[in-house]
Amino acid sequence: MGFNNWARYMGGLSESLFVDTAEAMISRGLLTAGYSRLNLDDEWSLMERLPNGSMAWDEAKFPRGLPWLTDFIKSKGFIPGIYTDAGNKSCAGYPGAYGYEEIDAQDFVNWGFEYLKLDGCNMPDTTEATYRRVYGKWHDILSSMWPKQMIFSESAPAYFAEASNLTSWYAVMEWVPQYGELARHSRDTLVWNSTNYWPDITGWDSVMFNYGQEVRLARFQRPGYFNDPDFLNVDHFDYTLTEKRSHFALWCSLSAPLILSTDLLNITDAEVEYLTNRDLIAVDQDPLVQQATLVSQDGTWDVLTKSLYNGDRLVTVLNRGNVSADIEVSWGRIGIFPDELPTPSSINVKNLWTNQTASVPLESGGIKASDVPSRGTAVFRLSNPSTGDAIRSIPTGLIFNTYSLQCLTDSSSGAVVWTNCSGADAQVWKAKPDGHISSLLSPEQCLTVDTNGHLASQQSACAVGKENRWDYFVSGNLINGASGLCLTEDQTAASGNTTATVADCGYLTNEQVVALPVGVAL
């Protein structure tokens, strides 16, 4: 949680900007709320290195120098961070760190920085192997600096996120958690003068694009590592207040980094109010750091859930539609199954925007989000009212191909296909701890493979036995226990329903990488 200058000011960073921003964050209560990092981005240096190989800060921007600035930042209770690029030049054309890694890392530590953002522009080549080698070198250098090891923010995945083949993106996402604490996985959020760069993309388009990338990657997030969908560009001119609040609520539900890139000297009271919402920040900073995953998606409503460290359950509802509306979410979609797990007779449901809590009886069938505005987001925290014990839940939600975004879909006949996500019960899957998977459409039937190698939903498949067990891996492969084959989508088929099959497991192939509900054992 903190501040970075890039989306709001780009290269217009300076000593005075960071001094004034620190004071503003203190006076507006943002530091107290947890926004404790102040991170410099690109263009802080001169265009050439010094004779000894070190980078030099621009004295016109930082007249008292970066060591003075880090001392000031720390004296105010913040943690300073800095930027460099893994390639020959930064994204803005300033000196890159390639070949100077040890010098730059030591300088950053000597100057007092404790956080490093490493972009990946202008690399020697654009292969995944080169990115892995260079980012791995940085990891080794930073790790050797203990006890002054810096938080390491890696931008490597962003350079592979929009390829026609996502194998390299998935491969990078597999190693960034080993090297650092967070990783930018896709595009920048819109910078202040965004119309010069993306004339056809609105602020809301930008938020939805990065959110759409994030929900493909929940399997990688874990304590000590966070997927990063980029900054909260709070005062961008192209947002409504409702959209800004949704941006924040979604990032909190995803346990994403909350890095503000906005003019904090002129931030409004309404913006401060939602940015300091204690309940949502607690969700974002929850020690379990689960990333909420999709229960359903139908073009109008996205419903996401996750569990929290103390056993509470989170439900987040996004209205993508054009009008304010209501939606009901059943207990089953939330992962609560009273017939299978001990469940209290009622559940406390706290609205994290209004701070109001209602006791909802089980016989009501679920919870209701009322009057959710167009592009608005409702967030509820569910808890056990009587004992404070954990709410017993089973991971429940979509199984979708993270390349095609097609949803695995059951049917009354038992045939299982890939098709467009519609929000139907046939697309909401319960993944039990024993490896059996059932849809809410046919809860007494389990996922299996028929004699033709096609997926089917059958009652007999719920019998104990590894032939009907499915195991999920960080690779994104869902593997049948008996055959060792991977769930597969035939992406050569014509558009529309495509038969779900199993096949030999390839290496991070578009056809076989799928997302499952968070909480499924990896």
N, C-alpha and C positions, 0 to 999 in steps of 0.2 A: 504494500500500500504506500502511495506517495505521489510524486510529481515528476514529470519529464517535460521538457520544453518543446519537443519536436512538432507534434500535431498542431499546436497553437502558434508557435513562434518560428519553427524551422531553424534556420541559422541565426536568428536574431537573439541568441542567448548572450548573457553578460553577467558580470558580477552583480550589478545592481538588480537585475531581474531575479536572481536567486536570493539575494538578501531581502528584497521586498516580498518575494513569494513566501519565504520562511516566516516573515513577520505576519503576513496575511493569514497563513495557515494556522499560526498560533492564535491570532485574535479571533478567527472565525470558528475555532474549535475543531479544526481538521486534524491537528496533531493529537489532540486528546482522543479523537475518534479512532486513531490508529494510522493515519497517513504520515509515516515517519521517514520516508525516503525521498531525497532530492537528487535527481539523476540528470546529469548533463548529457546531451545528445551530440550529433555530428556538428562540425564546424567550430569547435572550441580552440583548435590549434592554428598555427601558422601553416602555410602551404609547403614549407620545406622543413626537413629535420635539421638539427644542430650537427656540427662536425663530429660529435661523439656518438651520433646515431639516435639520440633522444628526440622525442617530439617536444615542441615548445608551445606553450599556451600563447594565445593572441593577447598581448598586453593592452591593446586598445579595448578589448572586451573584458579582460581580467587584470586591471592595473596593479592590484596587490598580489596577484598570483594565485594559482590553484591551491597551494598549501595553506595560504591564508583563508581561502574560501572554505576548504574542508574543516579547518579549525572553527570558523564561524558557524558552519552548519551543525557541527557536533555540539558546540556550546549552546545551541538553541534546542537541542534534544533530537535532532534529525541524524540520518545516516547518509553520507554522500556517495554518489555513484557516478561513473564515467562511461564514455562510449569509445569504441574503436571498431575497426573493420578487419576481418580476417584476410582480406585480399591485398593487392598492391596499392589500391586507393580506396578511400571511403566512398560511400554512395554519392556524396556530394563532391568528390574529387580531391579530398584532402589526403594526407599521407595515410596509407594503410599499414597494418602491422605485419604483413607477410615478410618473413625473414628477420623481423625485429621483435619477435614475441617475448623473449626473455628480458630485453631492455625495457620494453613498454610495460610489461607486468610489474617489474621491480619499481619503475618510476611511479606507476599508479599507486602502488602500496606506499612508497616513500612520501607521496603527496597526500596520503591520508584517505584514499578511496577504499570502499568496502563492498562495492557492487560494480560489475562490469557487464555492459551490453555489447555483444559482439555480432555485428552485421556480417554479411557474406557477399558483398559486391566485389566485382573485379578480381575474382579468384583466378589462379593459373589455368584452371579448366573448370568446367561445370559438372563434373561427374560426382556422384555420391561418394565414391571412394576418396576423392580429394577433399571434399568437405569433412569426411570422417577423420582423415589424417590430420588436417589442420585444426579442427575443433578438438580432436583428441590431444594434440600437442598442447593446446591452451589448457585443457583440463589437467594435464600432468604438471604443467608449470604452476598453475594456481593451487593445485593440491599440495605442492611441495612448499608452499609459503605458510603453512600452518605454524603458529596460530593466527596468522593474518590472512587466512583464506578468504577470498571474496565470493559473494553470491555471483553466480555465473548465469547470465541470460543469453541464450543461444538463438540466433535468428536463422540458423541453417535450414530448418524445414520449409520456411517460406519460399525458398528458391526452387522448390520441387512441387509445390502444392497444386499447380494448375496445369500439370503435364497431361497429355492424352493417356499416358500410362502412369498409374500412381505407385508403381512398385518402388521407385526410389524415394518417394515421399514417405511411404510406410517404413522403408529401411532406415531413413534418417530418424523418424519418430521412435524407432526401436532403440537407437543408441543415445539420443540426447538426454534421456533420464539418467544414464550412466555418467554423463559428463558434467551436467549442471543442474540447477534448481528450477529453471523455467525455460520455455522455448516458444518463440514466436512461430506459429505454424502456417500463417497465410498472409494475406495483404495487410498493408497499413490501414488503420482507420483514416478517414478523410482529414487531410490537413486543412488549415484555416482557409487558404486560397485554393481550395480543392477544384474549383471550376477550371483552373488553368491546367489541371492534370487529368481529371475525370469528369468531363463536362456532362456526361450522360448518366452519372450515378448520384443519387440523392444520399443524404445522410442516413436515412432509414435503410436504403439499399446496402450501404456499407456495413451497418450493424448486422443486418440479416445475413449478409454474405459471410462475415467472420463467425457469427453464431452457427451458421450452417456448416462451416468447416469444423468448428469446435465439437459439435455433437457427433462427428464421425470418430473421435479420438479418445473417448472416455477411458478406454482400457489402459491407456498409458499413464494416467494420473494416479498418484499415490503419495503418501506422506513423504515429504522431502522433494517432490517434483510436481510442477504445475504446468498444464497447457496454458499458453498465453494468447488470447484472441485480440490483444493490443489495447491501446489506450482508451480511456473514457474522455472523449473530446467534448466536454460538457457544454461549452459555450459556442459550439459550431452553429453558424447562422441557419443551417438547414434542418434543425430539429425543433419539434414541438416539445413542450414540457412533458407530455405523456410519453413521447418517444425516449426522452432522456431518462425518465424514471424506469422505463422498460429496459433500456440499455444497462442501467445499474442493477436492476433486479435479476436480469438474466445472468450477468457476470457473477453476481453473488451466488446464484443457484448453481453455477458451474464451478464454484470455488476458484475463480480466475483471479489473477493479479488485478488489483484496483489501482492503476497508475493514472492519475489525472493529467491531462494535457490541456490546460485552459488558463484563461486570465484570472488568476485567483485574487487579484486585487479588486476586481469588479464583479465577482461572482454574486449571484442574487441570493436573497434569503431562501427562496423556494429551492434553489439548487443545493444550498448548504443543508437544508432540512432533509432532503432525501439522501444526500451523500453521507450524512452522519446517522442514518437510521441504524440504531444499535442492533436490532433484531436481524436485519439483513446482513450487516457486517459480521455478526456472530455466525451466521450461516456460511458466509464466504470464508471465514477464518476457522471453521470447525476443524478440529484435529484429525478427523477421519479423512478429510479432503476428498470425499467422493464428488465426482462430477455428475450432476443430474443428467439422466438419460431420458430419451423419449419413450413415453407410454403410448402415445398416439399422435398422429399428424394427418390432417385432412384438408389442408389448404387454408382453412380458417382458424382452427384451433391447434395449438401445440400444447400437449400436457407432458410435463416432466416430473420425475420423482427421484429421490435418493434418501438414504438413511444418514442420520447424524450420530456423532460420537456417543451421545448419552442414550441412544436408542430411539429418539424421536424420528418421525418421518416427515419429509418435506414434499409438498406438492406445489408446482409452479404451472400457471396457466397463462399462455400468451394468446391474445386475440389478434390474429393477422387480418381479420375482416375489416370492412369499411364502416361498420356501425357498432355501437355499444350492444352487448348481448350477455346472456347468462349461459352457463354450462354446468352440468352435473357430472361428477367423476365418481364412479362406483368404488366401493372398498376393494374389489378385486383388482381394478386398474391401479390402485394405490399399493397393491401387494399385500393387502390384509384379507385373510381367509379364515373367518371364525370357525368353520367346520374342520379346519386342519390344525390350527394353532390356537393356544390359549389367548383369548382376546377379551378385554373388559366390555361391559355392557354398553358403555358409551366412551367416546373419545373426545378429548379436548382439542379444539381446532382454533388456532390463533391466527388471525389475519395480520400479517407482518407489516402491512401499510397502516392499518387503523389501530393496531395494538389491542384489538378486542378479541376476547376468547369466548367461544360458545361450546357447550357440551352437546355433542351430536350422538344420539342413540344409534346403536348398530342397526336397528330395524329401519332406519331412514334409508339405508342402502348405500350411503356415500356422502359426499360433501357437495356443496353448490357454491359456485363463484357467480355473484350477481353484479350486473351492470359493469362488466369489464369493458372499458372504452376501446374504441378502435385503436389498435397498436399498443394497447395497454397490457399490463402483466399483473396478475394476482398471485400472491405467494402465501401459503399456509403452512404452519408448523403443527404437526399432530403429535399429541403426547398422551400417555396413560394417566387418567385423572386420579386414580385411586391410590396407586402405590408408587408412582414415579418410575416404575420399571420400564424397560424397553418395550416398544411396540413390536411384537413378533410379526415379521413380514417375510415374503418370498420375492426375490427379484422378478419383476413383471414389466413387460413392455415390448417394444418393437424389436424384431430381428430384421435388419435391413443390410443390403449390400452397400458398402460405403463408397463405391464407385458409381454405380447406376442409381442409387437411392431407392431401388425397388424394395418393397416389403414382402417378407415371407408370409404367405396367406393360406390359411386353412379353408376347408369347405365342408358342407354338410355330407358330401360323398366321401370325405376322407382324403381326397386328392389335395396335395399341397403344391402351390405355385408361387412364382414371383409376379407381383403386379404393383400398380401404383398405390401408394399409401392413401388410405381412405378413412382411417379412424375406426374401422369396424372391429368387433370383438375377434373376428377371424385373424386379425393381425396383431393381437395382444397376446403375448406368450409368457407363460409362467415357467421359470427355470428352477426346478427343485434341487435341493442339495444332493440328491442321489443321482443326478444327471438326467432325469426324465424331464421332458419339455412338453407342455400341453397348452393349447390355445384356450382363451375364454369362451370361444364358440363351442368347443367340445372338450370341456374340462375332464371328462372321464376317459379321454383318449390321449395317447402319447405319440410323439414323433418317432417314426421308424423309417426303414428303407425297404421297399417292396422287392419282389424278385426281378423286376426290371431295372433296379437301381434308381427308382424314383422315390422321392419322399412321400410319405403317407402318414395320416393320423389314424391310429387304430387303438381300440380298447385293449386288445391283447398285448400291445406294446408297452403297457404300463406294468407288466409283470417284472419282477426283479430279474436282472440279467444284463450283462455288459453289452449285449447286442442292441439294446435300446437305450444305452447310456450315451450321452453326448458330452464331450469335453471341450472347453473354450480356452484359447491360448492368446497371449499378448500379440501374437502375429495377426490375430483377427480370424484365425481358422477355427471353425466349429467341426470337430472330428467325431465320427461315429465310433463307438467303443469297440464294436466287433470287427469291423472291416478296416479301421484305420484310415478311411477315406474322408475327404473334406466335402462339406456342404458347398454346392456349386450352382452358379447361375449361368445358363447358356446364353451368353451375350451376343451370339450370332443369330439368334432367333429374331423373327419379326417383332415389332412393337406389340405390346399387349401382354396377356398372360404367358409366362414362360415356365415350363416344368422345372421344379426344383429337383436336382439330382445330387449324387455324390460321385467324386472322381479322385484320382490320385492327387495328392496335395502338391501344388506347385510352390514356387517361391514368391510369396506376397503378390499373388496374381489378382487382377481386377475382378475376376469371376468368383474368387473364394474368400476375400476379406470382408467380414461382416461385423456389425455392431450388435451387441446384446445388452440387456439391462444391467446397469451398474449393480454390483453385489454378487454377480455370478463369479464363482471361484475361477481364478486363472492359474 
